[in-house]
């Protein structure tokens, strides 16, 4: 073998090997092969922050194979991705494979095409150590922050929590937005819009005109007076203004704008967008997808010009060069675009086709002419309201330009107005004045959070998706839909028949795919902001990113940058040892119970937020109650907390017997007269309908759920339990059950589980096949105390501190009611 080319992904390896031909063997490293060792911090701080790297356990076999291939090759080419992460992987490969970093050939390409690969081979360079050191500085700083902050959170708030430089700032944004929403007080005004009939000289209708009043009414009475007066006046065209206008296309996609547009137009999550884009890149269809550059190469611009002219005509072509806002952009050298503009559609998986179409349209539109428009504004006078007017607006597209292929949200056309003349009369059609409520600040979705982080200079293209993944995986944020609440509003309608006022109902405040902070997110955020405010400061975090850019340019020492940070950061870690658990957990006194006079607190525990009645003094045991869905530690009032102690609540007795039989003959049932009790447990509210018989309550309040609804939930649970047993192998412990993701095999004694493919029919599996899969399946993970005994918790590094030991009350015990 003459040449060994090492890339990151196997999909990319196949494509590149095809382009390079004989003499070249292309192999994949499957991403990172080394990382900072997991045992301890893995960083020698006194020795210049030297990182202690180790080959990842799952990559040892890969490294062994690559070493063998490298020894037999005359030349090794490191062809990892062209961003900092890719540069670092190339360096790690050189180190792990015992290659001379200064001499090993490094090649980069922005697209996987034959010409790009051949050009890269013809113009090799060596590993850029400035980029490596910038990535290394980021990795080390993030490890230090996480390693020193997380144990503080474990000791002061709850075990299992984590903190991170970018992740904690993202959580802070979401927590602060949620509090803005909670504090928001909605106000309302009354807005007028509707239609008028345009009349000719014979007073016949010749068209319909949509109109509105620019100013809103403060009260319903004002609106009613206006409509009554207008109904008795004459309406005429007072002024008509036509202006030429134009719309220009947006630049081609960067990572963040692709994520935002894919969310808006295709409904993709940030993670899904990056996954699909990765596949398109590796198959040679688009350029590299992690970039903050708006630039297009001269070859790409020329290719786009040729395609536009051929498909739409010369008039539609306009070459453009967009300037990247971030002058320090180091992630890539070109925006996201198709590798071949003449290919407007690709084959393959549906989501790949949809995302490719979006990328192609946006990129090709960026090289097209402006759309030319004619905008018309018409003022309509009211004879008996001389100081008032109604306004009609219309828009006509005279030349489509880029709108031929791409429409953004702001490119929606206004209505087209009929031909009109000054002095022309109009007649009343239908005018509606509607009570309009002001909206709270919008909660973040994944795309808008990415946009905000980018605007603030926090994070880089490669970090957005992992950050959003992390804050959800850590339990700080949940992404979900939430139903709105019914809200009444007033509406006045004026037609030729007269004026009508009515009260209508709308659903207000519904949310779709929004990011909501959990209670623990608020507590951790407040603790970190109070004691580590600089680390969570938005400007500080952005400035750290800028410093990484400076290191990447070779203008600053990474060790000195880390030293400056650590000198300010570590003393605060030591000082935080003095904070009590009560203060860190933000226990809040709600007031005193009117009946007993005992104090009532809201706290956070192992299973989430709860209310505590009593302080445990005078040997009187406190009572505990978990918060129910929709309640927040920040906003719960003592009146709401007192209601929680009404649980457990006897809903009533089962009105009839109900049973369902499983395939093995097991009967699940509830008997008539059985007491049904609503309870609140650590994992949410549930119904108890007999010894060890539970049905979760979803969509109902345990304090008010009716007996009828309770019976429906109980019966649904009984049916689900019976249907869970799919198949039983008599005389054995092997059973096939239906789980959340479909059927699976389990051994009821060992608790081992084995998978069943979606394409398989569980009824056709033999006992021997099921037993074989169970034998090959990994042992079940131990949970709770058993797991804790087997693997003791990681200890925080010893710190020299004069902090006094503090004691704190134990968290609330696990309770089901």
DRENSEFI-815089 format. One line per 3 residues: their letters; for each residue x, y, z of C-alpha. Coordinates in steps of 0.001 Angstrom, whole numbers. Layout:
BEGIN
a> X:Y:Z  ...
//
This chain:
BEGIN
xxx> 0:0:0  1388:3384:-1012  -1031:5910:522
xxx> -3228:5709:3651  -5883:8415:3938  -7630:8715:7326
xxx> -11020:10445:7543  -13579:10723:10331  -16572:8759:9059
xxx> -16902:5487:7145  -19523:6971:4789  -17051:9633:3747
xxx> -14287:7043:3355  -16187:5121:680  -16854:8259:-1369
xxx> -13265:9520:-1184  -11686:6139:-1981  -13804:6031:-5152
xxx> -12421:9427:-6237  -8758:8694:-5405  -8569:5326:-7132
xxx> -5635:2896:-7119  -2753:3474:-4765  -4939:4970:-2060
xxx> -6559:3181:880  -9074:5268:2828  -9989:4340:6402
xxx> -12116:5977:9107  -11207:6908:12677  -14940:6972:13545
xxx> -14617:10446:15064  -12452:11226:18091  -10022:8504:19134
xxx> -8580:10200:22251  -9952:12403:24994  -8938:13684:28403
xxx> -8864:10703:30729  -12054:10110:32686  -10387:9254:35991
xxx> -10038:12463:37976  -9872:15844:36324  -7303:14623:33814
xxx> -5552:18006:33775  -2262:18820:35493  -3034:22396:36523
xxx> 296:23187:38255  2160:21894:35191  736:24437:32725
xxx> -2717:22820:32470  -1239:19802:30714  -4052:17460:29637
xxx> -3693:13733:30245  -5100:11998:27173  -6132:8381:26755
xxx> -7418:6363:23823  -11148:5820:24277  -11896:2167:25200
xxx> -14183:1723:22200  -11464:3032:19849  -8542:829:20909
xxx> -9250:-1693:18179  -9540:1113:15582  -6207:2618:16689
xxx> -4501:-787:16535  -5738:-1357:12973  -4742:2166:11859
xxx> -1260:1738:13386  -759:-1436:11402  -1910:226:8180
xxx> 218:3342:8825  3372:1242:9254  2816:-348:5854
xxx> 2126:2935:4052  4678:5164:2377  2538:8257:3015
xxx> -202:8920:5585  -2710:11651:4801  -4849:13079:7623
xxx> -8132:14136:5992  -10368:14923:8965  -12904:17785:8867
xxx> -11653:21292:8249  -12872:22929:11493  -11004:23081:14817
xxx> -12519:19824:15984  -11291:18121:12823  -7828:19661:13222
xxx> -7660:18338:16783  -8686:14845:15620  -5887:14955:13023
xxx> -3358:15851:15741  -4638:13111:18060  -4318:10618:15211
xxx> -736:11672:14569  91:11307:18272  -1691:7963:18722
xxx> -207:6466:15539  3334:7699:16377  3494:9900:13271
xxx> 5723:12941:12989  3231:15811:13329  5552:18286:11653
xxx> 5923:16097:8559  2631:14194:8246  507:15470:5383
xxx> -2763:17157:6317  -5436:17792:3675  -8757:19628:3950
xxx> -11670:20081:1592  -14938:21934:1888  -16837:19486:-289
xxx> -16485:15814:-1182  -16163:16039:-4948  -13504:14573:-7200
xxx> -12018:17958:-8077  -11941:19080:-4433  -10262:15858:-3278
xxx> -7670:15936:-6054  -6931:19612:-5359  -6449:18835:-1648
xxx> -4019:16016:-2471  -2085:18394:-4727  -1893:21080:-1987
xxx> -1208:19335:1344  -132:21150:4484  754:20047:8012
xxx> -1421:20055:11127  -2215:23629:12184  -1173:23603:15847
xxx> -2781:27004:16492  -6193:25513:15661  -5382:22439:17744
xxx> -4423:24582:20733  -7632:26626:20420  -9695:23431:20501
xxx> -7585:22068:23343  -8050:25270:25366  -11830:24986:24937
xxx> -11817:21321:25985  -9619:21946:29030  -11533:25009:30200
xxx> -14846:23186:29854  -13457:20172:31768  -12245:22438:34592
xxx> -15575:24233:34858  -17566:21014:34795  -15235:19095:37131
xxx> -15043:21800:39801  -18622:23090:39627  -20516:19802:39387
xxx> -19356:18413:42781  -20405:21684:44407  -23891:21191:42979
xxx> -23926:17557:44175  -23040:18561:47740  -25160:21676:47997
xxx> -28244:20858:45926  -28604:17317:44557  -26407:14499:43296
xxx> -26235:13905:39561  -26354:17588:38588  -23870:19111:36184
xxx> -22676:22515:35086  -20894:23698:31974  -19611:26923:30540
xxx> -21980:27061:27536  -24675:24667:28768  -25298:26684:31960
xxx> -25525:29932:30009  -28094:28353:27664  -30106:27207:30702
xxx> -29876:30716:32125  -31415:32164:28961  -34338:29735:29185
xxx> -34871:30267:32930  -34833:34056:32604  -37252:33954:29674
xxx> -39636:31727:31680  -39577:34233:34526  -40337:37029:32104
xxx> -43360:35013:30973  -44453:34409:34591  -44122:38106:35466
xxx> -45891:39303:32335  -49198:41093:32831  -51302:40974:29695
xxx> -52997:44144:28522  -55539:44596:25766  -56688:47039:23127
xxx> -59373:46912:20432  -58238:46701:16795  -60333:47332:13683
xxx> -60093:45575:10334  -62503:44373:7688  -63680:44948:4136
xxx> -65321:47773:2185  -67070:47592:-1194  -65572:49784:-3930
xxx> -68338:51549:-5909  -68465:52815:-9488  -70302:55964:-10648
xxx> -73609:54061:-10633  -72946:53051:-6994  -72475:49416:-7960
xxx> -69828:47295:-6285  -66768:46708:-8490  -64494:45049:-5949
xxx> -63664:44417:-2314  -60995:46288:-372  -59381:45047:2847
xxx> -58908:47917:5290  -57749:48572:8836  -57373:51429:11296
xxx> -53717:51876:12188  -54370:53084:15735  -56100:50836:18284
xxx> -58933:51768:20627  -58251:51686:24358  -61776:50718:25342
xxx> -64777:48945:23885  -66843:52105:24385  -64481:54103:22141
xxx> -64703:51438:19445  -68484:51311:19637  -68783:55103:19316
xxx> -66435:55078:16319  -68397:52360:14494  -71757:54024:15131
xxx> -70470:57333:13788  -68790:55695:10770  -72004:53880:9844
xxx> -73707:57252:9302  -70921:58841:7238  -69633:58658:3665
xxx> -66457:56791:2703  -64239:58012:-141  -60731:57480:-1468
xxx> -58793:60487:-119  -55271:59627:-1190  -53644:56962:-3363
xxx> -49876:56430:-3401  -47944:53962:-5522  -44261:53311:-4877
xxx> -41779:50974:-6518  -40048:48636:-4077  -37675:45715:-4145
xxx> -36823:42658:-2091  -33346:41179:-1967  -32518:37528:-1329
xxx> -30984:36351:1907  -27444:34955:1935  -26812:31222:1676
xxx> -27072:29188:4852  -24678:29093:7768  -25051:26354:10382
xxx> -27364:28387:12604  -29552:29813:9819  -29943:26321:8348
xxx> -31056:25041:11748  -33558:27890:12102  -35018:27581:8609
xxx> -35210:23775:8757  -37135:24119:12017  -39521:26704:10552
xxx> -40111:25100:7146  -39540:21379:7756  -40205:20999:11479
xxx> -36717:19554:12103  -35020:19637:15494  -31493:21073:15603
xxx> -30055:17581:16098  -32088:16179:13208  -30964:18985:10880
xxx> -27300:18314:11626  -27714:14561:11249  -29383:14861:7833
xxx> -26895:17531:6694  -24014:15266:7749  -25306:12513:5474
xxx> -25712:14939:2568  -22151:16173:3070  -20630:12706:3358
xxx> -22361:11591:173  -20851:14563:-1672  -24101:16500:-2200
xxx> -23464:19633:-107  -20464:21472:1256  -19365:21252:4897
xxx> -22280:21893:7232  -20495:23454:10239  -19743:27000:9207
xxx> -20443:30593:10148  -19245:31948:6791  -21538:33555:4198
xxx> -18905:33363:1496  -19280:31455:-1775  -16273:30542:-3884
xxx> -15806:32161:-7267  -16377:28756:-8894  -19669:28368:-7023
xxx> -20848:31849:-8024  -19995:31155:-11671  -21796:27806:-11544
xxx> -24896:29380:-9984  -24903:32118:-12619  -24831:29530:-15376
xxx> -27691:27498:-13857  -29899:30541:-13197  -29395:31910:-16691
xxx> -30139:28541:-18292  -33218:27752:-16198  -34798:31182:-15712
xxx> -33081:33606:-18112  -30324:36200:-17912  -32632:38741:-16241
xxx> -32900:36520:-13162  -29155:36232:-12613  -27267:38572:-10280
xxx> -23969:37500:-8741  -23629:38471:-5097  -20900:38268:-2463
xxx> -22036:38314:1132  -19803:39480:3939  -19576:37327:7043
xxx> -20527:39275:10176  -18052:37415:12372  -14666:38602:11183
xxx> -12990:35898:13303  -14982:33040:11790  -12630:30078:11839
xxx> -15008:27176:11411  -15015:27060:7614  -14372:29088:4503
xxx> -17671:28835:2633  -21405:28875:3312  -23520:25709:2999
xxx> -24375:25083:-651  -24883:22245:-3127  -21663:20885:-4602
xxx> -23359:20956:-8012  -25896:23746:-8606  -27235:21991:-11691
xxx> -28664:19279:-9409  -31854:20712:-7938  -33133:17439:-6477
xxx> -31437:14360:-5068  -32496:10777:-4513  -32408:9071:-1160
xxx> -34237:9281:2143  -37145:11758:2193  -35689:14098:4791
xxx> -32431:14264:2860  -34388:15278:-242  -36297:17956:1687
xxx> -33235:19451:3349  -31257:19394:92  -34088:21244:-1652
xxx> -34030:23894:1072  -30253:24323:762  -30360:24407:-3050
xxx> -33167:26980:-3165  -31555:29269:-594  -28126:29107:-2246
xxx> -29385:29560:-5824  -31716:32392:-4723  -28747:34222:-3197
xxx> -27354:34555:-6750  -30575:35847:-8308  -31988:39292:-9045
xxx> -34032:41375:-6650  -37794:41009:-6849  -39408:44224:-8123
xxx> -42713:45227:-6566  -45294:47964:-6755  -46728:48877:-3375
xxx> -49972:50817:-3104  -51258:52649:-12  -54790:54034:-13
xxx> -56201:56450:2585  -59985:56301:2995  -61673:59358:4458
xxx> -64757:59253:6710  -66992:62272:6156  -68211:62696:9740
xxx> -64836:61762:11318  -62469:64280:9662  -59513:63387:11893
xxx> -59839:59666:11218  -59046:57435:8258  -58984:53802:7233
xxx> -56016:52399:5313  -55779:49796:2543  -52469:48340:1357
xxx> -51684:46218:-1657  -48669:44789:-3390  -48048:43637:-6939
xxx> -44997:41639:-7985  -43841:43116:-11266  -40733:40912:-11548
xxx> -40297:37769:-9448  -36525:37661:-9338  -35353:35341:-6547
xxx> -38960:34801:-5388  -39180:32425:-8332  -37397:29819:-6201
xxx> -37354:30914:-2565  -39804:32557:-169  -38859:33437:3393
xxx> -41396:34133:6115  -41145:37851:5431  -41770:37451:1691
xxx> -45525:36903:1924  -47373:39104:-521  -49990:41640:528
xxx> -53377:41543:-1136  -53855:42937:-4628  -56081:46019:-4695
xxx> -58612:46695:-7468  -58021:49809:-9643  -59006:52909:-7636
xxx> -59271:56673:-8129  -59186:59597:-5710  -62729:60633:-4812
xxx> -64194:57187:-5552  -66875:56062:-3089  -66895:52973:-925
xxx> -69698:51267:932  -69763:49377:4182  -68942:45692:3862
xxx> -68024:44144:7179  -65906:45851:9845  -64843:43987:12949
xxx> -63324:45392:16123  -61695:42628:18159  -60285:42709:21659
xxx> -56587:41969:21207  -54346:40924:24090  -50640:41664:24350
xxx> -48461:38568:24292  -45844:37512:26772  -42262:37210:25490
xxx> -42004:34100:23339  -40431:31063:24947  -37446:29653:23142
xxx> -37628:26765:20747  -34423:25072:19639  -33965:27282:16592
xxx> -34582:30591:18374  -32196:29560:21172  -29506:28886:18555
xxx> -30185:32282:16978  -29875:34034:20357  -26657:32223:21267
xxx> -25171:33132:17890  -26232:36778:18177  -24623:36967:21628
xxx> -21415:35377:20343  -21802:32343:22619  -20738:28992:21206
xxx> -19768:28171:17648  -21427:26172:14813  -20149:22839:16111
xxx> -21449:23448:19664  -25104:24420:19187  -26618:20962:18686
xxx> -24596:19251:21474  -25455:22066:23900  -29195:21774:23270
xxx> -28934:17986:23577  -27061:18248:26869  -29435:20616:28682
xxx> -32344:18303:27860  -30455:15119:28778  -29426:16644:32135
xxx> -33054:17326:33040  -32723:21100:33097  -34989:21658:30117
xxx> -37930:19804:28590  -39114:20247:25021  -42846:19756:24731
xxx> -46211:21002:23535  -48582:22617:26012  -52243:23273:25509
xxx> -53579:26789:25887  -56335:27945:28211  -59789:29197:27154
xxx> -60001:32993:27183  -62993:35205:26514  -62758:38249:24296
xxx> -65152:40906:23060  -65948:41513:19400  -67966:44240:17683
xxx> -69239:43634:14142  -70607:46363:11875  -72406:45347:8685
xxx> -75244:46789:6604  -77572:45008:9053  -76277:47018:12020
xxx> -73903:46771:14961  -73570:43581:16982  -71513:42988:20154
xxx> -70700:39520:21451  -68413:37607:23808  -66415:34820:22160
xxx> -63850:32279:23379  -60375:31489:22089  -57559:29196:23184
xxx> -54717:31342:24448  -51133:30475:25255  -50752:27177:23413
xxx> -47122:26184:22838  -45548:23785:20342  -42037:22354:20639
xxx> -40964:24996:23152  -38187:24718:25741  -39398:24870:29343
xxx> -37025:24962:32349  -37581:22508:35187  -37597:23682:38818
xxx> -34108:22291:39360  -32904:24441:36444  -34052:27587:38252
xxx> -32373:26553:41500  -29073:25607:39860  -29136:28755:37738
xxx> -29732:31054:40721  -26979:29346:42726  -24479:29649:39880
xxx> -25421:33247:39069  -25040:34236:42726  -21724:32484:43382
xxx> -20213:32164:39898  -21781:35129:38158  -18774:35797:35963
xxx> -18800:32289:34494  -22487:32654:33586  -22169:36245:32416
xxx> -23210:36511:28776  -20444:38921:27790  -17801:36903:29612
xxx> -18836:33712:27813  -18757:35506:24466  -15330:36992:25279
xxx> -13991:33498:26036  -15075:32437:22529  -13213:35440:21137
xxx> -10101:34394:23054  -10287:30933:21499  -10342:32702:18111
xxx> -7232:34689:19078  -5455:31467:20093  -6463:29928:16751
xxx> -4718:32841:15033  -1532:32190:17009  -1752:35523:18840
xxx> -2176:34253:22419  -819:31410:24548  -3494:28892:25491
xxx> -1803:28255:28847  -1838:31957:29720  -5501:32266:28740
xxx> -6384:29336:31018  -4226:30718:33836  -6045:34059:33711
xxx> -9388:32291:33880  -8444:29864:36664  -7043:32571:38939
xxx> -10490:34174:39047  -12554:30993:38974  -11014:28637:41531
xxx> -11234:30951:44603  -14988:31138:44020  -15195:27332:44017
xxx> -13468:27289:47423  -15717:30052:48768  -18834:28129:47720
xxx> -17981:25444:50307  -19393:27800:52971  -22859:27902:51405
xxx> -25447:25804:53289  -27714:23291:51537  -30741:25286:52687
xxx> -29441:28450:51038  -28285:26653:47887  -31587:24787:47526
xxx> -33460:28072:47933  -35887:26835:50521  -38684:29436:50618
xxx> -41074:30180:53475  -44603:30395:52095  -46235:31433:55376
xxx> -47949:29729:58284  -50751:27162:58140  -53883:28974:59398
xxx> -55111:25829:61160  -51972:24720:63011  -49817:27833:62876
xxx> -46900:25725:61564  -44539:27240:58983  -44787:25986:55423
xxx> -41809:25811:53056  -41294:24935:49400  -38091:22991:48758
xxx> -36337:20837:46190  -35673:17170:46905  -34384:14065:45240
xxx> -37657:13584:43366  -38364:17224:42608  -40028:20164:44337
xxx> -42192:19591:47402  -43952:21474:50177  -43043:20899:53815
xxx> -45519:21651:56597  -43741:22109:59920  -40087:22661:60765
xxx> -39518:19489:62798  -39099:21316:66085  -40714:20168:69367
xxx> -40416:16550:68122  -43313:17121:65729  -42754:15316:62438
xxx> -43159:17538:59337  -45572:16562:56594  -44595:16565:52931
xxx> -46474:16930:49627  -45057:16994:46083  -46014:19797:43717
xxx> -48391:18788:40931  -47993:19440:37208  -48140:23125:36341
xxx> -47007:24330:39781  -43644:26075:40130  -41441:26671:43138
xxx> -41046:30307:42159  -44744:31092:41987  -46671:28673:44232
xxx> -48696:30419:46971  -49604:29123:50423  -53259:28675:49407
xxx> -52203:26333:46581  -49763:24521:48857  -52464:23856:51474
xxx> -54553:22152:48790  -51757:19605:48253  -52246:18260:51766
xxx> -55751:17181:50822  -54021:14259:49091  -54455:11337:49345
xxx> -58093:11959:48420  -60804:9335:48229  -62419:9863:44833
xxx> -65135:7266:45460  -65933:3596:44986  -65713:1699:41706
xxx> -69161:1824:40115  -68813:-1611:38503  -66453:-4549:38218
xxx> -64083:-4579:35237  -61501:-7136:34149  -59258:-8111:31233
xxx> -57400:-11369:30669  -53872:-11687:29327  -52833:-14322:26818
xxx> -51431:-16509:29636  -54702:-16406:31575  -53647:-13756:34086
xxx> -56655:-11613:35025  -56307:-7910:35775  -59334:-6351:37428
xxx> -61063:-3889:39719  -64070:-4950:41817  -67265:-2976:42243
xxx> -67129:-1048:45512  -63303:-892:45537  -62147:2421:46953
xxx> -60332:4610:44411  -57825:7026:45928  -56027:9901:44198
xxx> -52433:10277:45363  -49340:12272:44504  -46047:10394:44184
xxx> -42477:11397:43375  -43110:10732:39688  -46519:12397:39459
xxx> -50150:11855:40461  -51769:8421:40294  -54860:6448:41302
xxx> -54722:3535:43706  -57505:991:43112  -56381:-1896:45290
xxx> -53245:-3376:46873  -50331:-2604:44533  -52747:-1520:41815
xxx> -51904:1897:40362  -53036:3949:37358  -51169:7141:36422
xxx> -53216:10324:36173  -52446:12164:32951  -54280:15299:31921
xxx> -56286:15537:35161  -55849:17298:38502  -55716:14714:41345
xxx> -57480:17245:43587  -60530:17479:41344  -60645:14368:39102
xxx> -64136:12892:38995  -65111:9284:39711  -66214:8872:36085
xxx> -62833:9994:34729  -61051:7896:37357  -62915:4757:36266
xxx> -61958:5420:32648  -58261:5692:33617  -58420:2540:35744
xxx> -60079:531:32979  -57530:1774:30420  -54689:697:32755
xxx> -56241:-2778:33223  -56524:-3259:29436  -52926:-2072:28938
xxx> -51638:-4512:31563  -53447:-7422:29914  -52181:-6453:26456
xxx> -48626:-6107:27707  -48193:-9892:27791  -47689:-10868:24141
xxx> -46485:-14449:24506  -45601:-16938:27254  -43360:-20016:26928
xxx> -44895:-22449:29424  -42582:-24067:31932  -39931:-21342:31434
xxx> -39182:-17850:32716  -39103:-16471:29169  -41898:-14061:28242
xxx> -42482:-11669:25358  -43915:-8381:26559  -45082:-5211:24824
xxx> -43038:-2212:25880  -42955:1449:25042  -41012:818:21823
xxx> -42712:-2453:20851  -42380:-6151:21784  -39272:-7412:23602
xxx> -38057:-10638:25227  -37532:-10809:28989  -36531:-13351:31620
xxx> -38764:-12757:34642  -36149:-14198:37018  -32907:-12598:35831
xxx> -34669:-9457:34537  -32544:-9600:31374  -34131:-8120:28244
xxx> -33479:-8757:24551  -34627:-6836:21497  -37091:-7832:18791
xxx> -36747:-6044:15458  -39703:-3999:14263  -39859:-6120:11128
xxx> -40116:-9367:13129  -43347:-11075:14179  -42907:-12004:17888
xxx> -45294:-14932:17458  -42900:-16678:15056  -39897:-16670:17426
xxx> -38937:-20030:18938  -37974:-20535:22572  -34434:-21443:21449
xxx> -34076:-18154:19527  -35421:-16138:22474  -33077:-17916:24911
xxx> -30100:-17325:22617  -30833:-13580:22454  -31201:-13410:26220
xxx> -27853:-15207:26673  -26170:-12663:24370  -27884:-9651:25941
xxx> -25979:-7534:28506  -26812:-7958:32183  -29456:-5504:33445
xxx> -28053:-2319:34935  -28396:-2106:38688  -30318:866:39941
xxx> -30737:2698:43199  -28815:1467:46252  -27509:-1650:44531
xxx> -25832:480:41882  -24459:2857:44493  -22819:-35:46407
xxx> -21246:-1398:43228  -19905:1914:41945  -19191:4515:44646
xxx> -19790:8106:43701  -16919:10096:42269  -15168:12249:44784
xxx> -14402:15872:44210  -10705:16746:44189  -9387:17732:47594
xxx> -9245:21448:48099  -7430:23485:50673  -10053:25553:52375
xxx> -10766:27145:55712  -14476:26834:55172  -16440:25709:58208
xxx> -18485:22566:57892  -22163:23192:57533  -25050:20925:58337
xxx> -28334:20734:56538  -31622:18992:57101  -32230:15807:55191
xxx> -34209:16057:51990  -37807:14968:52086  -38202:11211:52088
xxx> -39693:9461:49098  -43441:9579:49591  -46381:8463:47495
x> -48859:10778:49076
//
